[in-house]
Amino acid sequence: MPRTIKLWPQWKNIWRFFTDKSSDWKPKALAGAALLYLLWPIDLIPDFIPLFGWLEDIGFDVIAAWYLVHATNKYLEKEK
């Protein structure tokens, strides 16, 4: 059975991960870059190209969200 990312219930843990100075900086930087890329008006693949422009936006954000949740879970396991 495929695993799903449950992002919503983990907001408190993600916040703890972000505010802890000893946690890894790479997921924090990727999440910030994904947020900036989502808000930035210039894309690598313009949105007027059907399907590919939207998939590129969604794909980058999904990968960043997955990496952030994965890093948060590793952080929580290490914290135990």
Backbone torsions as a table, in degrees:
resi	resn	phi	psi	omega
1	MET	NA	132.1	-176.8
2	PRO	-70.4	145.6	177.0
3	ARG	-83.7	144.6	177.5
4	THR	-115.7	153.8	177.5
5	ILE	-89.0	119.5	177.2
6	LYS	-102.9	88.8	-174.5
7	LEU	-79.0	-40.2	-173.0
8	TRP	-59.6	-48.4	-178.0
9	PRO	-69.2	-12.0	-174.8
10	GLN	-98.0	12.4	-177.2
11	TRP	-57.9	-39.7	179.4
12	LYS	-65.3	-42.2	178.7
13	ASN	-67.6	-39.3	177.3
14	ILE	-64.0	-39.8	177.4
15	TRP	-63.4	-41.6	177.0
16	ARG	-61.6	-41.1	178.4
17	PHE	-62.0	-43.8	-178.8
18	PHE	-67.7	-36.8	-175.2
19	THR	-85.2	-13.5	178.7
20	ASP	-82.0	120.8	-177.7
21	LYS	-71.8	-18.5	-179.6
22	SER	-86.4	-6.9	179.7
23	SER	-77.9	162.5	-175.6
24	ASP	-63.0	138.9	-176.3
25	TRP	-86.4	-21.6	-175.4
26	LYS	-63.7	-44.9	177.1
27	PRO	-64.6	-33.2	177.4
28	LYS	-64.7	-43.6	179.8
29	ALA	-66.4	-41.0	179.4
30	LEU	-65.9	-39.1	177.8
31	ALA	-64.9	-41.0	176.7
32	GLY	-64.6	-41.0	178.2
33	ALA	-65.6	-38.5	178.4
34	ALA	-65.3	-40.5	178.3
35	LEU	-65.8	-44.1	177.4
36	LEU	-63.6	-40.4	-179.6
37	TYR	-65.7	-35.7	178.3
38	LEU	-66.9	-36.4	-178.0
39	LEU	-87.7	-21.0	-176.4
40	TRP	-70.4	136.5	-176.6
41	PRO	-76.6	-10.4	-177.7
42	ILE	-105.0	129.0	-179.3
43	ASP	-111.7	159.1	172.1
44	LEU	-66.5	-44.5	174.5
45	ILE	-115.9	115.4	-175.7
46	PRO	-59.8	147.8	-177.3
47	ASP	-70.5	-16.1	179.2
48	PHE	-75.0	-11.6	172.5
49	ILE	-80.9	114.1	-172.8
50	PRO	-55.7	135.8	174.4
51	LEU	69.8	-49.9	-175.6
52	PHE	-65.7	-39.1	178.5
53	GLY	-63.8	-41.1	179.5
54	TRP	-72.6	-41.1	179.8
55	LEU	-63.3	-36.5	178.8
56	GLU	-65.1	-42.8	177.5
57	ASP	-63.3	-49.2	-178.0
58	ILE	-65.6	-43.0	-178.2
59	GLY	-61.7	-43.3	179.7
60	PHE	-63.0	-42.4	-179.1
61	ASP	-70.6	-36.6	177.8
62	VAL	-66.2	-42.5	178.2
63	ILE	-63.0	-42.3	179.1
64	ALA	-65.1	-40.8	178.8
65	ALA	-65.8	-42.1	178.5
66	TRP	-61.9	-45.0	-178.8
67	TYR	-64.4	-39.1	178.5
68	LEU	-64.6	-45.5	179.0
69	VAL	-65.5	-41.3	178.4
70	HIS	-61.9	-46.2	179.6
71	ALA	-65.7	-36.5	177.7
72	THR	-65.4	-41.9	178.0
73	ASN	-63.6	-42.0	176.6
74	LYS	-62.7	-40.0	178.1
75	TYR	-61.9	-43.0	-179.3
76	LEU	-67.9	-37.5	177.1
77	GLU	-65.1	-40.0	179.8
78	LYS	-69.6	-30.4	-178.7
79	GLU	-72.4	-25.4	-179.4
80	LYS	-64.9	NA	NA
